[in-house]
Amino acid sequence: MIDQFIKQLGTGLEQAATTLGKLPADEIQAQVQMVAKDTLTKMDLVTREEFEVQAAMLQKYREKLVQLEARLAELEQSDSAQ
């Protein structure tokens, strides 16, 4: 993923370099930031907040699965005892 980011960033910078010419440093920095942001947007990444929400949901479902497995084992044991 990092290699893809670097490749896309390099391509964007090459394209931007042809239009930058002799722009002031702050404009060049803004162009570089724009290219980096566009590249990251195309990579379909999630925010930290989205990741943490999904991680919390996964933990909840794991706990529920453990409970259901224990309940199933309990039911199977009581069924085989009869």
DSSP file (Angstrom, degrees, kcal/mol; ACC not computed):
  #  RESIDUE AA STRUCTURE BP1 BP2  ACC     N-H-->O    O-->H-N    N-H-->O    O-->H-N    TCO  KAPPA ALPHA  PHI   PSI    X-CA   Y-CA   Z-CA
    1    1 A M     >        0   0    0      0, 0.0     4,-2.3     0, 0.0     5,-0.1   0.000 360.0 360.0 360.0 -39.6    0.0    0.0    0.0
    2    2 A I  H  >  +     0   0    0      2,-0.2     4,-2.7     1,-0.2     5,-0.2   0.906 360.0  52.2 -66.9 -40.2    2.9    2.4    0.8
    3    3 A D  H  > S+     0   0    0      1,-0.2     4,-2.6     2,-0.2    -1,-0.2   0.909 109.3  50.4 -60.6 -40.9    4.5    1.6   -2.5
    4    4 A Q  H  > S+     0   0    0      2,-0.2     4,-2.7     1,-0.2     5,-0.2   0.914 110.5  49.6 -62.4 -43.0    1.3    2.4   -4.3
    5    5 A F  H  X S+     0   0    0     -4,-2.3     4,-2.8     2,-0.2     5,-0.2   0.933 112.0  47.5 -61.2 -46.5    1.0    5.7   -2.4
    6    6 A I  H  X S+     0   0    0     -4,-2.7     4,-2.7     2,-0.2    -2,-0.2   0.906 112.9  49.0 -63.4 -41.8    4.6    6.6   -3.3
    7    7 A K  H  X S+     0   0    0     -4,-2.6     4,-2.3     2,-0.2    -1,-0.2   0.941 114.7  43.8 -63.3 -47.1    4.1    5.7   -6.9
    8    8 A Q  H  X S+     0   0    0     -4,-2.7     4,-2.5     2,-0.2    -2,-0.2   0.889 114.2  50.6 -66.2 -38.1    0.9    7.7   -7.2
    9    9 A L  H  X S+     0   0    0     -4,-2.8     4,-2.7    -5,-0.2    -1,-0.2   0.921 110.1  50.3 -65.0 -42.8    2.4   10.7   -5.3
   10   10 A G  H  X S+     0   0    0     -4,-2.7     4,-2.3     2,-0.2    -2,-0.2   0.910 110.8  48.8 -61.1 -42.9    5.4   10.6   -7.6
   11   11 A T  H  X S+     0   0    0     -4,-2.3     4,-2.1     2,-0.2    -1,-0.2   0.925 112.8  47.9 -62.7 -44.7    3.2   10.6  -10.7
   12   12 A G  H  X S+     0   0    0     -4,-2.5     4,-2.4     1,-0.2    -2,-0.2   0.889 111.4  50.3 -63.8 -38.9    1.1   13.5   -9.3
   13   13 A L  H  X S+     0   0    0     -4,-2.7     4,-2.6     2,-0.2    -1,-0.2   0.883 107.7  53.5 -68.0 -37.4    4.3   15.5   -8.4
   14   14 A E  H  X S+     0   0    0     -4,-2.3     4,-1.1     2,-0.2    -1,-0.2   0.924 111.9  45.4 -60.9 -43.4    5.7   15.0  -11.9
   15   15 A Q  H  X S+     0   0    0     -4,-2.1     4,-0.6     1,-0.2     3,-0.3   0.902 114.9  47.6 -66.2 -40.8    2.4   16.4  -13.3
   16   16 A A  H >X S+     0   0    0     -4,-2.4     4,-1.5     1,-0.2     3,-0.9   0.848 102.9  63.7 -69.3 -33.1    2.4   19.2  -10.9
   17   17 A A  H 3X S+     0   0    0     -4,-2.6     4,-1.1     1,-0.3    -1,-0.2   0.841  97.2  56.4 -61.6 -33.6    6.1   20.0  -11.5
   18   18 A T  H 3< S+     0   0    0     -4,-1.1    -1,-0.3    -3,-0.3    -2,-0.2   0.802 115.0  37.9 -69.2 -26.2    5.4   20.9  -15.1
   19   19 A T  H << S+     0   0    0     -3,-0.9    -2,-0.2    -4,-0.6    -1,-0.2   0.610 104.5  70.1 -98.0 -13.4    2.9   23.5  -13.9
   20   20 A L  H ><  +     0   0    0     -4,-1.5     3,-0.7     1,-0.2    -2,-0.2   0.920  60.7 153.9 -73.9 -42.9    4.8   24.8  -10.9
   21   21 A G  T 3< S-     0   0    0     -4,-1.1    -1,-0.2     1,-0.2     2,-0.2  -0.309  77.3 -14.9  54.5-120.0    7.6   26.6  -12.7
   22   22 A K  T 3  S+     0   0    0     -2,-0.1    -1,-0.2     3,-0.0     3,-0.1  -0.396  90.0 152.4-114.2  53.5    8.8   29.3  -10.4
   23   23 A L    <   -     0   0    0     -3,-0.7    -3,-0.0    -2,-0.2     5,-0.0  -0.445  52.9 -91.7 -78.5 155.9    6.0   29.4   -7.9
   24   24 A P    >>  -     0   0    0      0, 0.0     4,-2.0     0, 0.0     3,-0.6  -0.263  39.0-107.7 -63.1 156.8    6.6   30.6   -4.3
   25   25 A A  H 3> S+     0   0    0      1,-0.2     4,-2.7     2,-0.2     5,-0.2   0.847 117.9  55.6 -57.6 -38.2    7.4   27.9   -1.8
   26   26 A D  H 3> S+     0   0    0      1,-0.2     4,-2.0     2,-0.2    -1,-0.2   0.862 108.2  48.2 -67.7 -33.4    4.0   28.1    0.0
   27   27 A E  H <> S+     0   0    0     -3,-0.6     4,-2.2     2,-0.2    -1,-0.2   0.883 111.4  50.3 -71.1 -37.5    2.2   27.5   -3.3
   28   28 A I  H  X S+     0   0    0     -4,-2.0     4,-2.6     2,-0.2    -2,-0.2   0.921 110.6  49.8 -63.9 -43.3    4.5   24.5   -4.1
   29   29 A Q  H  X S+     0   0    0     -4,-2.7     4,-2.6     1,-0.2    -2,-0.2   0.905 110.1  50.6 -62.1 -41.0    3.8   23.1   -0.6
   30   30 A A  H  X S+     0   0    0     -4,-2.0     4,-2.2     2,-0.2    -1,-0.2   0.896 110.7  49.3 -63.4 -39.8    0.0   23.6   -1.2
   31   31 A Q  H  X S+     0   0    0     -4,-2.2     4,-2.4     2,-0.2    -2,-0.2   0.914 111.2  49.0 -65.1 -42.9    0.3   21.7   -4.5
   32   32 A V  H  X S+     0   0    0     -4,-2.6     4,-2.6     1,-0.2    -2,-0.2   0.918 111.6  49.4 -63.2 -43.2    2.2   18.9   -2.9
   33   33 A Q  H  X S+     0   0    0     -4,-2.6     4,-2.7     1,-0.2    -1,-0.2   0.894 110.5  50.6 -62.5 -39.6   -0.3   18.6   -0.1
   34   34 A M  H  X S+     0   0    0     -4,-2.2     4,-2.7     2,-0.2    -2,-0.2   0.917 111.0  47.9 -65.0 -43.1   -3.2   18.6   -2.6
   35   35 A V  H  X S+     0   0    0     -4,-2.4     4,-2.4     2,-0.2    -2,-0.2   0.919 113.3  48.1 -63.8 -43.2   -1.5   15.8   -4.6
   36   36 A A  H  X S+     0   0    0     -4,-2.6     4,-2.5     2,-0.2    -2,-0.2   0.918 112.7  48.4 -63.7 -43.4   -0.9   13.8   -1.4
   37   37 A K  H  X S+     0   0    0     -4,-2.7     4,-2.3     2,-0.2    -2,-0.2   0.923 112.1  48.6 -63.3 -44.8   -4.5   14.3   -0.3
   38   38 A D  H  X S+     0   0    0     -4,-2.7     4,-2.0     2,-0.2    -1,-0.2   0.905 111.8  50.2 -61.1 -41.6   -5.8   13.2   -3.7
   39   39 A T  H  X S+     0   0    0     -4,-2.4     4,-0.9     1,-0.2    -2,-0.2   0.925 111.9  46.6 -63.6 -45.4   -3.6   10.2   -3.7
   40   40 A L  H  <>S+     0   0    0     -4,-2.5     5,-0.7     1,-0.2     3,-0.4   0.861 109.8  54.6 -65.9 -35.4   -4.7    9.1   -0.2
   41   41 A T  H ><5S+     0   0    0     -4,-2.3     3,-1.4     1,-0.2    -1,-0.2   0.897 105.5  52.6 -64.3 -40.2   -8.4    9.7   -1.1
   42   42 A K  H 3<5S+     0   0    0     -4,-2.0    -1,-0.2     1,-0.3    -2,-0.2   0.732  97.5  67.7 -67.3 -21.7   -8.0    7.4   -4.1
   43   43 A M  T 3<5S-     0   0    0     -4,-0.9    -1,-0.3    -3,-0.4    -2,-0.2   0.519 102.0-131.3 -79.9  -4.2   -6.6    4.6   -1.8
   44   44 A D  T < 5 +     0   0    0     -3,-1.4     2,-0.1    -4,-0.2    -3,-0.1   0.920  42.6 171.3  57.6  50.1  -10.0    4.3   -0.1
   45   45 A L      < -     0   0    0     -5,-0.7     2,-0.3    -4,-0.1    -1,-0.1  -0.480  26.8-127.8 -86.3 160.1   -8.6    4.4    3.5
   46   46 A V        -     0   0    0     -2,-0.1     2,-0.1     1,-0.1    -1,-0.0  -0.763  22.7-110.5-106.1 156.3  -10.7    4.7    6.6
   47   47 A T     >  -     0   0    0     -2,-0.3     4,-2.3     1,-0.1     5,-0.2  -0.351  29.4-110.0 -77.1 164.8  -10.3    7.2    9.4
   48   48 A R  H  > S+     0   0    0      1,-0.2     4,-2.7     2,-0.2     5,-0.2   0.894 120.6  53.7 -60.6 -40.6   -9.1    6.3   12.8
   49   49 A E  H  > S+     0   0    0      2,-0.2     4,-2.2     1,-0.2    -1,-0.2   0.925 108.6  47.6 -61.8 -45.6  -12.6    6.9   14.2
   50   50 A E  H  > S+     0   0    0      1,-0.2     4,-2.2     2,-0.2    -1,-0.2   0.903 112.5  50.5 -61.9 -40.8  -14.1    4.5   11.6
   51   51 A F  H  X S+     0   0    0     -4,-2.3     4,-2.6     1,-0.2    -2,-0.2   0.925 110.2  48.7 -62.7 -45.3  -11.5    1.9   12.4
   52   52 A E  H  X S+     0   0    0     -4,-2.7     4,-2.3     2,-0.2    -1,-0.2   0.872 109.9  51.9 -65.7 -37.1  -12.1    2.2   16.1
   53   53 A V  H  X S+     0   0    0     -4,-2.2     4,-2.2     2,-0.2    -1,-0.2   0.934 112.4  45.9 -62.8 -45.8  -15.9    1.9   15.7
   54   54 A Q  H  X S+     0   0    0     -4,-2.2     4,-2.5     1,-0.2    -2,-0.2   0.891 111.8  51.6 -65.0 -39.3  -15.4   -1.3   13.6
   55   55 A A  H  X S+     0   0    0     -4,-2.6     4,-2.3     2,-0.2    -1,-0.2   0.899 110.1  49.3 -63.9 -40.5  -13.0   -2.7   16.1
   56   56 A A  H  X S+     0   0    0     -4,-2.3     4,-2.2     2,-0.2    -2,-0.2   0.909 111.4  48.9 -65.3 -41.9  -15.4   -2.1   18.9
   57   57 A M  H  X S+     0   0    0     -4,-2.2     4,-2.5     2,-0.2    -2,-0.2   0.915 110.6  51.0 -63.5 -42.2  -18.2   -3.8   17.0
   58   58 A L  H  X S+     0   0    0     -4,-2.5     4,-2.4     1,-0.2    -2,-0.2   0.915 109.2  50.4 -61.9 -43.2  -16.0   -6.7   16.2
   59   59 A Q  H  X S+     0   0    0     -4,-2.3     4,-2.3     2,-0.2    -1,-0.2   0.910 110.1  50.8 -61.4 -41.9  -15.1   -7.1   19.9
   60   60 A K  H  X S+     0   0    0     -4,-2.2     4,-2.2     1,-0.2    -2,-0.2   0.920 111.6  47.2 -60.3 -45.3  -18.8   -7.0   20.8
   61   61 A Y  H  X S+     0   0    0     -4,-2.5     4,-2.4     2,-0.2    -1,-0.2   0.856 109.5  53.8 -68.3 -34.4  -19.6   -9.7   18.2
   62   62 A R  H  X S+     0   0    0     -4,-2.4     4,-2.3     2,-0.2    -1,-0.2   0.930 109.5  48.1 -63.2 -44.5  -16.7  -11.9   19.4
   63   63 A E  H  X S+     0   0    0     -4,-2.3     4,-2.1     1,-0.2    -2,-0.2   0.910 112.0  49.4 -62.0 -42.2  -18.0  -11.7   23.0
   64   64 A K  H  X S+     0   0    0     -4,-2.2     4,-2.6     1,-0.2    -1,-0.2   0.892 109.1  52.8 -64.3 -39.6  -21.5  -12.6   21.8
   65   65 A L  H  X S+     0   0    0     -4,-2.4     4,-2.7     2,-0.2    -2,-0.2   0.909 107.7  50.8 -62.9 -42.6  -20.1  -15.5   19.8
   66   66 A V  H  X S+     0   0    0     -4,-2.3     4,-2.2     2,-0.2    -1,-0.2   0.920 111.5  48.6 -60.7 -43.4  -18.3  -16.9   22.9
   67   67 A Q  H  X S+     0   0    0     -4,-2.1     4,-2.4     1,-0.2    -2,-0.2   0.922 112.6  47.6 -62.4 -44.3  -21.5  -16.6   24.9
   68   68 A L  H  X S+     0   0    0     -4,-2.6     4,-2.6     2,-0.2    -2,-0.2   0.886 110.9  51.1 -66.1 -39.0  -23.5  -18.4   22.1
   69   69 A E  H  X S+     0   0    0     -4,-2.7     4,-2.4     2,-0.2    -1,-0.2   0.907 111.2  48.1 -64.2 -41.0  -20.9  -21.1   21.8
   70   70 A A  H  X S+     0   0    0     -4,-2.2     4,-2.2    -5,-0.2    -2,-0.2   0.916 112.6  48.6 -65.0 -42.6  -21.0  -21.7   25.6
   71   71 A R  H  X S+     0   0    0     -4,-2.4     4,-2.5     2,-0.2    -2,-0.2   0.903 111.2  50.4 -64.0 -41.4  -24.8  -21.8   25.5
   72   72 A L  H  X S+     0   0    0     -4,-2.6     4,-2.8     2,-0.2     5,-0.2   0.920 110.2  49.3 -63.0 -44.5  -24.8  -24.3   22.6
   73   73 A A  H  X S+     0   0    0     -4,-2.4     4,-2.3     1,-0.2    -1,-0.2   0.900 111.1  51.1 -61.3 -40.0  -22.3  -26.5   24.4
   74   74 A E  H  X S+     0   0    0     -4,-2.2     4,-2.3     2,-0.2    -2,-0.2   0.924 111.8  46.3 -62.8 -45.3  -24.6  -26.4   27.5
   75   75 A L  H  X S+     0   0    0     -4,-2.5     4,-2.3     2,-0.2    -2,-0.2   0.899 112.4  50.2 -65.0 -42.0  -27.6  -27.3   25.4
   76   76 A E  H  X S+     0   0    0     -4,-2.8     4,-2.2     2,-0.2    -1,-0.2   0.894 111.0  49.6 -63.2 -38.8  -25.8  -30.1   23.7
   77   77 A Q  H  X S+     0   0    0     -4,-2.3     4,-1.3    -5,-0.2    -2,-0.2   0.917 112.6  46.1 -67.4 -42.6  -24.6  -31.5   27.0
   78   78 A S  H  X S+     0   0    0     -4,-2.3     4,-0.8     1,-0.2    -1,-0.2   0.849 112.3  52.4 -69.1 -32.3  -28.1  -31.4   28.6
   79   79 A D  H  < S+     0   0    0     -4,-2.3     3,-0.4     1,-0.2    -2,-0.2   0.901 110.2  46.5 -68.7 -41.5  -29.5  -33.0   25.4
   80   80 A S  H  < S+     0   0    0     -4,-2.2    -1,-0.2     1,-0.2    -2,-0.2   0.735 106.7  59.9 -74.7 -20.6  -27.1  -35.9   25.5
   81   81 A A  H  <        0   0    0     -4,-1.3    -1,-0.2     1,-0.2    -2,-0.2   0.736 360.0 360.0 -75.1 -23.6  -27.7  -36.3   29.3
   82   82 A Q     <        0   0    0     -4,-0.8    -1,-0.2    -3,-0.4    -2,-0.2   0.477 360.0 360.0 -83.0 360.0  -31.4  -37.0   28.6
